[in-house]
Amino acid sequence: MNLAFVLFKYFPYGGLQRDMLRIAEACRDRGHRVQIQTMEWRGERPPGIDIQVLPGQGLTNHARYARFHRQLPALWMEQGIQRVVGFNKMPGLDWYYAADPCLRDRLLRERDPLTRRLPRYRHFLEWEAAVFGRHSRTRVLLISPRQEAIYRRHYQTDPERLVMLPPGIQHDRRAGPDAAELRAGLRAEFGIGDDEFLVLCIGSGFRTKGLDRSLRALAALPEGLRRRTRLIAIGSDNAEPFRRLARRLGVAERFQVLSGRDDIPRFLQGGDLLLHPAYHENSGMVLLEAIVAGLPVLTTEVCGYAFYVEQAEAGKVVPEPFEQRVLDQALAEMLESPERARWRENGIRFGQTQDLYGMVDHAVEHILS
């Protein structure tokens, strides 16, 4: 089969981008021809997959996306594309991989009616309706039960067009026999003592992931505990606004930012807690990665995968509506809690008994059906 995978931008450390590439490579490995059409490609190009970078000029993002999209139908026809799989919302898709939360829901909750009438929001709402609206024929690969309910509420989407996928975390995230060695090596590399706590914030898009909330929670720790706590953020984003915030809060010496990297399993073993107080998060794959690694998690209820933290009994979930003081208190309590060992054991056991790894195979089966 001749397949087109479409997304606006590819960079190596985005969750959506990683999922797209894993699904594309699985289709290639089954003998199908895969083309990826995008406005921008950063990183290595996978063998056996045709990467087509198309211009998307314009003064605004939505204008650039619209120009990019206008080129696609003729290209699909010329290349004999039999199935179009989108990883961003746009018209003309056969399948959409729903990694992003519902924009209509967020705008209704967070923005006033005048803001929702701005050209950029009208554009993205029209494209969202082109995927989820009642008259659309696009089938949807969902990764969050929470988002399924939200989309159906706003768009009355035919449930027969919706497919719920299991999570698809990689097996190397699980705690293995080398866990103690990985932990010791990571902590030695970063100069973290046995009596110190390492809090991790992992994920590109620092604002969305709530890194500002994490820094405020670090600053709110009792002085003695704060002096023994380090916070490392890992991801692809502009870190300077958060470094400035850390300086204003007086915690700059306890805070470090690293670019996206490939050795995340080392950090999952070397850390003492994953802090992920996201503002909005369709799923939150890193929550599951931490759970199965045995790393306790503190997150917000808005994350689509937050329920796994409670189901596994591997940490705590801050309820909505969010309050900073609740997060501050939870962080202080979790760092010194006698429950830490139990949270770790629960998470590792959960990773050994639940289907958390099959997303790619299930997605490919549906796309090719």
MIFIDO-667578 format. One line per 2 residues: for each residue x, y, z of N, C-alpha, C. Coordinates in steps of 0.02 Angstrom, whole numbers, always signed. Example, Ala and Ser with C-alpha at 12.3 -4.5 7.8 and 13.67 -1.06 7.14 Angstrom:
BEGIN
+660 -284 +390 +615 -225 +390 +660 -165 +390; +642 -112 +354 +684 -53 +357 +645 +2 +394
# end
This chain:
BEGIN
+42 -59 +0 +0 +0 +0 +44 +62 +0; +20 +115 -31 +56 +178 -36 +27 +227 +15
+66 +245 +65 +41 +283 +122 +74 +352 +126; +34 +402 +145 +61 +469 +158 +49 +485 +232
+102 +502 +267 +98 +525 +336 +111 +601 +335; +67 +639 +366 +70 +712 +360 +73 +743 +430
+119 +790 +439 +123 +829 +500 +157 +895 +484; +145 +945 +526 +173 +1011 +511 +249 +1012 +519
+274 +988 +576 +345 +992 +589 +369 +928 +625; +430 +907 +607 +460 +850 +641 +524 +872 +676
+530 +854 +740 +593 +860 +777 +599 +799 +821; +660 +778 +838 +670 +710 +866 +639 +697 +934
+627 +749 +975 +608 +736 +1044 +537 +756 +1061; +495 +764 +1010 +424 +776 +1023 +387 +710 +1028
+341 +705 +1075 +304 +642 +1084 +264 +623 +1022; +227 +670 +993 +189 +656 +932 +235 +634 +876
+292 +669 +870 +339 +653 +817 +369 +583 +825; +385 +565 +886 +412 +498 +898 +361 +444 +880
+298 +456 +900 +245 +408 +884 +236 +402 +809; +236 +459 +774 +228 +457 +701 +282 +415 +669
+345 +426 +690 +400 +391 +658 +398 +316 +674; +379 +298 +735 +375 +227 +752 +321 +192 +710
+264 +225 +700 +210 +196 +659 +232 +192 +586; +264 +245 +561 +288 +245 +492 +338 +190 +480
+385 +181 +526 +436 +129 +518 +404 +59 +522; +353 +51 +564 +319 -14 +568 +283 -30 +502
+253 +21 +471 +221 +10 +406 +273 -7 +353; +329 +29 +354 +384 +14 +306 +408 -58 +316
+417 -79 +378 +443 -146 +391 +395 -200 +369; +331 -183 +359 +283 -232 +334 +279 -231 +258
+322 -192 +226 +327 -193 +154 +288 -140 +118; +261 -91 +155 +222 -38 +124 +266 +23 +109
+246 +61 +59 +283 +122 +41 +257 +179 +84; +302 +214 +118 +282 +268 +163 +316 +333 +142
+276 +385 +135 +302 +452 +122 +279 +497 +180; +324 +538 +204 +308 +586 +257 +311 +655 +226
+257 +692 +231 +252 +759 +203 +247 +809 +260; +294 +857 +262 +299 +902 +318 +327 +969 +295
+319 +1020 +337 +348 +1086 +322 +420 +1091 +345; +439 +1050 +393 +506 +1056 +422 +527 +988 +450
+589 +969 +436 +616 +905 +463 +683 +919 +496; +688 +905 +560 +750 +912 +597 +770 +843 +623
+832 +825 +614 +856 +760 +637 +871 +713 +580; +891 +653 +597 +908 +603 +547 +847 +581 +508
+859 +561 +445 +805 +537 +403 +806 +461 +403; +750 +429 +417 +748 +356 +422 +757 +324 +354
+794 +270 +350 +803 +236 +286 +737 +205 +262; +728 +204 +197 +670 +171 +168 +605 +211 +173
+609 +274 +195 +550 +317 +199 +566 +382 +163; +521 +403 +119 +531 +464 +79 +506 +524 +119
+552 +570 +135 +534 +631 +171 +526 +687 +121; +468 +717 +118 +454 +772 +72 +441 +836 +112
+486 +883 +108 +480 +947 +143 +450 +998 +96; +390 +1022 +112 +353 +1067 +68 +351 +1137 +99
+354 +1189 +58 +352 +1257 +86 +285 +1273 +116; +288 +1314 +167 +226 +1337 +199 +234 +1410 +218
+244 +1453 +168 +258 +1523 +180 +195 +1561 +201; +205 +1614 +241 +151 +1656 +264 +172 +1696 +324
+132 +1746 +341 +149 +1789 +397 +129 +1759 +464; +83 +1713 +464 +59 +1682 +526 +64 +1606 +520
+61 +1573 +577 +63 +1499 +576 +5 +1471 +536; -55 +1496 +549 -112 +1465 +514 -109 +1478 +439
-80 +1535 +418 -72 +1548 +346 -21 +1500 +316; +33 +1487 +354 +84 +1440 +329 +55 +1369 +324
+17 +1350 +376 -13 +1283 +374 -62 +1276 +316; -100 +1330 +303 -150 +1327 +249 -115 +1319 +182
-59 +1355 +172 -24 +1349 +108 +6 +1279 +101; +35 +1253 +155 +61 +1185 +154 +6 +1136 +135
-52 +1143 +165 -107 +1096 +153 -133 +1100 +82; -134 +1159 +52 -161 +1166 -16 -121 +1127 -67
-58 +1113 -53 -16 +1075 -99 -28 +1000 -96; -61 +976 -44 -62 +905 -31 -108 +864 -77
-171 +885 -89 -215 +842 -129 -187 +824 -197; -158 +873 -233 -129 +859 -299 -69 +811 -293
-31 +819 -240 +27 +776 -228 +4 +705 -214; -48 +697 -174 -74 +630 -159 -98 +596 -223
-132 +633 -266 -158 +604 -328 -100 +585 -374; -52 +630 -380 +5 +617 -424 +45 +556 -402
+51 +545 -337 +92 +491 -311 +52 +427 -297; -11 +428 -313 -52 +368 -304 -60 +348 -232
-69 +397 -187 -76 +383 -116 -143 +348 -104; -140 +294 -67 -201 +256 -52 -229 +268 +18
-187 +295 +62 -209 +308 +131 -170 +368 +157; -207 +418 +184 -175 +477 +212 -185 +476 +288
-130 +478 +324 -132 +477 +397 -104 +543 +423; -145 +581 +458 -124 +646 +483 -107 +644 +557
-57 +682 +576 -37 +688 +646 -48 +758 +672; -77 +800 +629 -107 +864 +650 -176 +866 +618
-221 +904 +647 -289 +908 +621 -290 +950 +557; -321 +922 +506 -328 +956 +441 -380 +919 +399
-409 +952 +349 -457 +918 +306 -423 +865 +262; -463 +817 +238 -440 +771 +187 -404 +709 +212
-407 +695 +278 -371 +638 +305 -415 +575 +304; -383 +518 +292 -417 +454 +303 -414 +435 +377
-357 +445 +407 -347 +431 +478 -314 +492 +511; -334 +505 +573 -301 +556 +613 -278 +525 +679
-215 +534 +695 -187 +511 +759 -194 +567 +809; -239 +557 +858 -261 +612 +902 -215 +622 +961
-157 +652 +947 -110 +667 +1001 -124 +733 +1035; -162 +777 +1002 -176 +844 +1030 -244 +846 +1063
-251 +884 +1117 -316 +891 +1150 -365 +931 +1109; -427 +931 +1130 -480 +965 +1094 -473 +1041 +1102
-463 +1076 +1047 -454 +1148 +1049 -520 +1183 +1068; -575 +1161 +1041 -639 +1192 +1057 -653 +1190 +1131
-639 +1134 +1163 -649 +1129 +1235 -606 +1178 +1273; -542 +1183 +1253 -496 +1228 +1289 -515 +1301 +1279
-535 +1319 +1218 -554 +1389 +1207 -617 +1408 +1246; -665 +1363 +1249 -726 +1377 +1286 -712 +1385 +1361
-663 +1349 +1385 -647 +1353 +1457 -601 +1411 +1474; -556 +1430 +1428 -503 +1476 +1446 -506 +1544 +1411
-543 +1550 +1356 -541 +1612 +1317 -610 +1643 +1312; -612 +1709 +1304 -675 +1744 +1297 -700 +1737 +1225
-765 +1750 +1214 -794 +1740 +1147 -759 +1781 +1093; -737 +1842 +1108 -704 +1883 +1057 -638 +1852 +1035
-601 +1824 +1082 -538 +1792 +1065 -550 +1733 +1020; -603 +1696 +1032 -617 +1636 +992 -635 +1654 +920
-651 +1718 +906 -667 +1739 +838 -607 +1762 +798; -548 +1763 +830 -488 +1783 +794 -475 +1735 +736
-445 +1760 +681 -435 +1718 +622 -398 +1653 +637; -347 +1654 +679 -308 +1593 +692 -351 +1541 +725
-393 +1562 +773 -435 +1513 +808 -491 +1488 +763; -520 +1532 +722 -571 +1509 +675 -542 +1457 +628
-481 +1469 +605 -448 +1421 +560 -440 +1353 +593; -411 +1352 +652 -397 +1288 +685 -461 +1252 +706
-513 +1291 +725 -576 +1259 +742 -609 +1228 +680; -603 +1261 +623 -631 +1232 +561 -595 +1167 +543
-529 +1165 +552 -492 +1105 +537 -506 +1050 +588; -518 +1069 +651 -537 +1018 +700 -605 +988 +682
-652 +1031 +662 -717 +1006 +642 -713 +962 +579; -664 +976 +536 -655 +935 +476 -636 +864 +493
-608 +854 +552 -589 +787 +575 -644 +756 +617; -671 +795 +665 -716 +766 +715 -790 +781 +702
-806 +826 +657 -875 +845 +646 -918 +787 +622; -983 +796 +628 -1030 +741 +612 -1028 +721 +539
-1008 +766 +494 -1009 +751 +423 -941 +728 +398; -892 +724 +441 -826 +702 +421 -825 +626 +413
-781 +603 +368 -771 +530 +360 -704 +508 +388; -666 +554 +415 -600 +537 +444 -609 +491 +504
-569 +437 +504 -568 +393 +562 -512 +415 +608; -522 +405 +673 -478 +435 +723 -448 +381 +768
-382 +384 +775 -346 +342 +822 -337 +382 +886; -374 +364 +938 -372 +399 +1001 -322 +367 +1049
-291 +408 +1091 -244 +381 +1140 -264 +400 +1211; -320 +435 +1219 -341 +457 +1285 -417 +449 +1293
-439 +406 +1339 -511 +400 +1352 -543 +466 +1373; -506 +506 +1409 -532 +571 +1430 -548 +615 +1370
-504 +616 +1320 -516 +657 +1262 -572 +630 +1218; -581 +564 +1217 -637 +536 +1179 -703 +567 +1201
-714 +569 +1267 -776 +597 +1293 -782 +671 +1276; -728 +708 +1278 -729 +779 +1264 -746 +792 +1190
-713 +756 +1145 -726 +765 +1074 -799 +747 +1056; -823 +693 +1085 -891 +673 +1069 -941 +723 +1096
-926 +754 +1153 -971 +804 +1181 -975 +866 +1137; -919 +887 +1109 -918 +949 +1071 -938 +940 +998
-924 +880 +970 -935 +871 +898 -985 +816 +881; -1012 +782 +931 -1058 +726 +919 -1029 +677 +868
-965 +663 +876 -930 +619 +829 -960 +549 +831; -970 +520 +772 -995 +452 +767 -945 +405 +801
-966 +368 +853 -919 +324 +888 -889 +271 +844; -921 +254 +788 -894 +203 +743 -831 +227 +708
-820 +293 +707 -759 +320 +676 -701 +324 +725; -712 +308 +788 -661 +317 +840 -632 +250 +861
-567 +246 +864 -532 +186 +886 -486 +205 +944; -494 +171 +1001 -452 +185 +1059 -391 +139 +1058
-332 +168 +1057 -270 +130 +1057 -244 +121 +1129; -210 +66 +1142 -175 +59 +1206 -114 +105 +1205
-84 +118 +1263 -22 +156 +1263 +32 +120 +1224; +85 +157 +1209 +139 +127 +1169 +207 +146 +1194
+219 +138 +1258 +285 +156 +1284 +336 +102 +1263; +399 +122 +1262 +451 +77 +1241 +474 +33 +1299
+492 -28 +1283 +509 -77 +1336 +571 -56 +1375; +615 -15 +1345 +676 +3 +1381 +664 +51 +1438
+601 +76 +1444 +584 +119 +1501 +575 +79 +1565; +563 +15 +1561 +552 -26 +1621 +616 -33 +1661
+608 -38 +1726 +666 -50 +1770 +694 -119 +1755; +759 -122 +1742 +792 -185 +1727 +843 -203 +1779
+880 -257 +1768 +931 -278 +1816 +988 -228 +1825; +994 -181 +1778 +1047 -130 +1783 +1022 -65 +1814
+963 -66 +1847 +933 -5 +1874 +979 +30 +1923; +1008 -8 +1969 +1052 +22 +2020 +1114 +53 +1988
+1141 +19 +1938 +1200 +44 +1903 +1184 +108 +1865; +1126 +110 +1832 +1106 +171 +1796 +1097 +229 +1845
+1066 +214 +1902 +1054 +267 +1951 +1120 +296 +1977; +1166 +252 +1995 +1230 +275 +2023 +1269 +315 +1971
+1269 +293 +1908 +1306 +327 +1856 +1278 +396 +1842; +1212 +401 +1838 +1180 +465 +1823 +1193 +515 +1879
+1186 +493 +1941 +1194 +539 +1997 +1267 +560 +2005; +1313 +516 +1990 +1384 +535 +1992 +1399 +586 +1938
+1372 +576 +1879 +1384 +622 +1824 +1361 +693 +1840; +1304 +699 +1874 +1277 +765 +1889 +1292 +789 +1960
+1334 +751 +1996 +1355 +773 +2062 +1298 +775 +2113; +1254 +726 +2111 +1197 +724 +2156 +1211 +673 +2211
+1213 +697 +2273 +1230 +654 +2329 +1174 +606 +2349; +1192 +557 +2389 +1143 +507 +2411 +1089 +539 +2455
+1106 +595 +2488 +1058 +629 +2532 +1019 +683 +2496; +1027 +689 +2429 +991 +739 +2390 +935 +707 +2350
+885 +748 +2332 +829 +726 +2291 +836 +756 +2221; +825 +713 +2171 +825 +736 +2102 +753 +733 +2075
+726 +792 +2060 +659 +797 +2031 +667 +809 +1957; +630 +772 +1916 +635 +776 +1843 +572 +806 +1813
+581 +850 +1764 +526 +875 +1722 +546 +858 +1650; +511 +811 +1619 +530 +785 +1554 +475 +798 +1503
+495 +831 +1448 +446 +842 +1395 +458 +908 +1360; +455 +908 +1294 +462 +970 +1255 +399 +1012 +1263
+408 +1077 +1260 +352 +1122 +1271 +346 +1138 +1345; +396 +1174 +1372 +401 +1184 +1444 +340 +1221 +1473
+312 +1268 +1435 +254 +1304 +1460 +195 +1258 +1468; +181 +1219 +1417 +124 +1173 +1420 +133 +1122 +1475
+194 +1099 +1485 +207 +1047 +1536 +208 +1075 +1607; +201 +1141 +1614 +196 +1170 +1681 +262 +1179 +1716
+316 +1193 +1679 +381 +1201 +1711 +381 +1260 +1759; +343 +1312 +1744 +337 +1369 +1790 +306 +1346 +1857
+256 +1304 +1853 +226 +1277 +1915 +276 +1236 +1954; +317 +1197 +1917 +367 +1156 +1950 +418 +1199 +1987
+440 +1253 +1956 +489 +1297 +1987 +459 +1331 +2049; +397 +1350 +2046 +365 +1380 +2105 +359 +1329 +2162
+345 +1267 +2144 +341 +1215 +2196 +409 +1202 +2227; +462 +1204 +2186 +530 +1197 +2212 +545 +1254 +2260
+528 +1315 +2240 +543 +1373 +2282 +503 +1372 +2347; +445 +1339 +2347 +403 +1337 +2407 +423 +1284 +2457
+471 +1240 +2439 +492 +1188 +2486 +522 +1220 +2549; +514 +1187 +2607 +549 +1211 +2667 +623 +1217 +2652
+655 +1266 +2683 +724 +1283 +2664 +771 +1223 +2666; +768 +1184 +2719 +813 +1127 +2724 +803 +1077 +2669
+740 +1065 +2651 +724 +1017 +2597 +743 +1047 +2529; +731 +1111 +2521 +748 +1144 +2457 +823 +1139 +2443
+864 +1147 +2494 +937 +1144 +2485 +960 +1074 +2466; +918 +1024 +2477 +937 +955 +2461 +901 +929 +2398
+869 +976 +2362 +830 +956 +2303 +856 +990 +2241; +865 +950 +2188 +884 +975 +2122 +827 +962 +2073
+816 +1009 +2028 +765 +1001 +1976 +799 +1006 +1908; +791 +953 +1868 +818 +952 +1800 +760 +946 +1751
+757 +993 +1704 +707 +991 +1651 +741 +968 +1587; +708 +923 +1551 +736 +895 +1489 +685 +904 +1433
+705 +937 +1379 +660 +946 +1323 +685 +996 +1273; +651 +999 +1216 +669 +1045 +1162 +623 +1106 +1166
+650 +1161 +1191 +611 +1222 +1198 +658 +1279 +1217; +632 +1340 +1218 +670 +1398 +1241 +670 +1398 +1317
+728 +1388 +1346 +732 +1382 +1419 +742 +1448 +1455; +759 +1501 +1419 +779 +1563 +1452 +724 +1593 +1496
+660 +1594 +1475 +608 +1621 +1520 +605 +1584 +1587; +620 +1520 +1587 +616 +1481 +1648 +680 +1490 +1691
+736 +1502 +1658 +796 +1519 +1696 +785 +1586 +1732; +754 +1634 +1697 +740 +1699 +1729 +693 +1690 +1788
+641 +1649 +1779 +595 +1637 +1834 +631 +1604 +1893; +675 +1557 +1879 +712 +1524 +1933 +755 +1575 +1971
+785 +1623 +1935 +824 +1674 +1969 +779 +1718 +2013; +721 +1736 +1988 +675 +1778 +2028 +652 +1741 +2090
+643 +1676 +2084 +619 +1635 +2141 +675 +1615 +2188; +737 +1628 +2169 +793 +1612 +2212 +813 +1539 +2211
+798 +1503 +2156 +815 +1431 +2153 +858 +1415 +2092; +889 +1466 +2062 +928 +1455 +2001 +984 +1404 +2011
+1014 +1404 +2071 +1069 +1358 +2084 +1046 +1286 +2092; +981 +1276 +2101 +953 +1209 +2109 +918 +1184 +2045
+925 +1222 +1990 +887 +1209 +1929 +933 +1204 +1869; +919 +1155 +1825 +960 +1145 +1766 +915 +1123 +1708
+930 +1147 +1648 +892 +1128 +1588 +937 +1092 +1540; +914 +1035 +1515 +951 +996 +1465 +908 +990 +1402
+941 +992 +1344 +906 +981 +1282 +880 +909 +1277; +832 +898 +1232 +807 +830 +1222 +864 +782 +1208
+858 +721 +1234 +913 +673 +1229 +886 +602 +1226; +931 +555 +1210 +910 +486 +1198 +920 +440 +1258
+949 +464 +1313 +963 +420 +1370 +914 +430 +1428; +851 +440 +1411 +800 +451 +1463 +796 +395 +1514
+805 +331 +1495 +803 +278 +1546 +852 +289 +1603; +909 +318 +1590 +957 +333 +1644 +928 +383 +1694
+894 +433 +1668 +864 +484 +1711 +806 +455 +1752; +766 +412 +1720 +710 +382 +1755 +733 +341 +1815
+792 +310 +1809 +819 +273 +1865 +857 +318 +1914; +888 +370 +1889 +928 +414 +1932 +886 +464 +1971
+825 +476 +1949 +783 +526 +1982 +747 +497 +2043; +716 +543 +2081 +677 +524 +2140 +603 +539 +2131
+586 +581 +2081 +516 +597 +2070 +508 +630 +2002; +456 +612 +1965 +437 +647 +1904 +384 +698 +1922
+397 +761 +1908 +350 +816 +1921 +323 +840 +1854; +258 +833 +1843 +228 +847 +1777 +161 +883 +1787
+162 +946 +1810 +100 +982 +1823 +75 +1019 +1761; +59 +982 +1709 +42 +1011 +1643 -22 +1053 +1647
-24 +1104 +1604 -85 +1145 +1596 -137 +1108 +1555; -115 +1074 +1504 -159 +1030 +1464 -114 +979 +1431
-138 +917 +1428 -97 +862 +1403 -144 +806 +1382; -144 +792 +1317 -190 +741 +1290 -180 +673 +1323
-118 +653 +1330 -103 +589 +1361 -51 +597 +1415; +12 +609 +1396 +66 +614 +1445 +104 +549 +1450
+133 +528 +1394 +168 +464 +1391 +222 +458 +1445; +253 +515 +1462 +308 +513 +1511 +283 +490 +1579
+219 +499 +1594 +192 +474 +1657 +198 +398 +1661; +179 +365 +1607 +184 +292 +1606 +256 +269 +1605
+298 +305 +1569 +369 +287 +1567 +399 +289 +1637; +381 +340 +1675 +406 +345 +1744 +377 +289 +1788
+313 +276 +1781 +281 +224 +1822 +317 +157 +1813; +327 +135 +1751 +356 +69 +1740 +430 +67 +1758
+462 +126 +1760 +531 +130 +1782 +538 +128 +1857; +481 +135 +1892 +483 +137 +1965 +495 +207 +1993
+485 +258 +1952 +494 +327 +1974 +427 +356 +1994; +417 +374 +2058 +353 +403 +2080 +336 +466 +2040
+271 +478 +2032 +246 +531 +1988 +201 +578 +2028; +210 +643 +2015 +164 +695 +2039 +142 +734 +1978
+77 +731 +1963 +52 +762 +1902 -16 +794 +1915; -45 +823 +1862 -109 +856 +1866 -163 +814 +1833
-224 +821 +1858 -280 +781 +1835 -296 +793 +1761; -276 +850 +1734 -291 +867 +1665 -256 +820 +1615
-202 +787 +1636 -166 +742 +1591 -207 +680 +1576; -210 +661 +1513 -251 +604 +1493 -230 +539 +1526
-165 +530 +1541 -141 +469 +1572 -134 +475 +1648; -160 +528 +1678 -153 +536 +1750 -188 +479 +1788
-241 +452 +1758 -277 +399 +1793 -233 +337 +1803; -182 +328 +1760 -137 +271 +1770 -96 +279 +1834
-80 +340 +1853 -42 +352 +1915 -83 +327 +1974; -147 +341 +1974 -191 +319 +2028 -204 +244 +2023
-214 +219 +1963 -228 +148 +1954 -169 +106 +1977; -108 +129 +1962 -48 +93 +1982 -28 +106 +2054
-58 +156 +2085 -39 +178 +2153 +36 +193 +2154; +56 +236 +2107 +127 +251 +2097 +142 +325 +2105
+100 +361 +2142 +113 +431 +2152 +49 +468 +2170; +46 +533 +2153 -12 +574 +2170 -33 +616 +2110
-98 +632 +2108 -127 +673 +2055 -159 +735 +2087; -139 +794 +2065 -167 +856 +2090 -233 +869 +2053
-288 +877 +2089 -354 +883 +2057 -363 +951 +2022; -411 +952 +1976 -433 +1014 +1944 -492 +1043 +1983
-501 +1108 +1987 -457 +1160 +1959 -391 +1163 +1998; -338 +1177 +1961 -271 +1176 +1989 -261 +1232 +2040
-227 +1215 +2095 -205 +1264 +2144 -132 +1253 +2159; -92 +1305 +2153 -20 +1299 +2163 -3 +1274 +2233
-40 +1296 +2283 -23 +1275 +2352 -32 +1200 +2361; -79 +1170 +2325 -90 +1098 +2329 -30 +1062 +2300
-5 +1086 +2243 +55 +1056 +2213 +115 +1065 +2259; +123 +1124 +2287 +180 +1138 +2332 +180 +1088 +2391
+122 +1080 +2421 +117 +1035 +2479 +131 +963 +2459; +104 +942 +2401 +112 +873 +2379 +185 +858 +2364
+221 +905 +2334 +292 +894 +2319 +331 +885 +2383; +321 +928 +2432 +357 +923 +2495 +343 +857 +2530
+280 +837 +2529 +261 +774 +2563 +291 +714 +2527; +289 +713 +2460 +311 +655 +2423 +386 +644 +2428
+425 +698 +2429 +497 +690 +2431 +521 +653 +2493; +487 +664 +2549 +509 +633 +2611 +460 +580 +2636
+415 +558 +2593 +364 +510 +2614 +393 +440 +2625; +371 +405 +2677 +390 +335 +2685 +359 +289 +2633
+313 +316 +2592 +280 +277 +2539 +323 +270 +2476; +380 +303 +2474 +419 +305 +2412 +436 +235 +2386
+458 +192 +2429 +477 +124 +2407 +416 +87 +2381; +358 +97 +2412 +298 +62 +2390 +276 +88 +2322
+280 +155 +2311 +262 +182 +2246 +307 +152 +2191; +371 +145 +2206 +416 +117 +2157 +397 +44 +2141
+387 +5 +2192 +370 -66 +2181 +304 -73 +2144; +255 -31 +2162 +190 -34 +2129 +196 -19 +2054
+236 +32 +2038 +245 +51 +1968 +278 -3 +1927; +331 -33 +1954 +366 -86 +1919 +321 -146 +1907
+282 -163 +1958 +235 -219 +1952 +182 -204 +1900; +157 -143 +1899 +106 -122 +1850 +133 -130 +1779
+195 -111 +1769 +226 -116 +1703 +235 -188 +1680; +237 -234 +1726 +246 -305 +1710 +181 -340 +1696
+124 -311 +1715 +60 -346 +1712 +9 -314 +1666; +22 -253 +1640 -27 -217 +1600 -3 -211 +1528
-51 -205 +1481 -35 -194 +1411 -23 -120 +1400; +39 -99 +1405 +57 -29 +1398 +103 -17 +1338
+112 -67 +1296 +166 -65 +1246 +142 -76 +1175; +78 -89 +1163 +56 -114 +1098 +28 -62 +1050
+35 +2 +1065 +3 +53 +1024 +22 +49 +951; +86 +43 +936 +109 +46 +866 +77 -11 +825
+78 -72 +850 +50 -128 +813 -25 -119 +802; -60 -96 +853 -132 -85 +846 -145 -30 +795
-107 +24 +797 -117 +79 +750 -106 +55 +678; -53 +18 +666 -38 -6 +599 -93 -51 +574
-118 -96 +615 -172 -141 +595 -233 -102 +571; -251 -49 +607 -310 -10 +587 -297 +31 +524
-238 +62 +519 -222 +103 +461 -223 +61 +397; -200 -1 +401 -195 -43 +342 -260 -82 +328
-307 -79 +374 -368 -119 +364 -414 -91 +310
# end
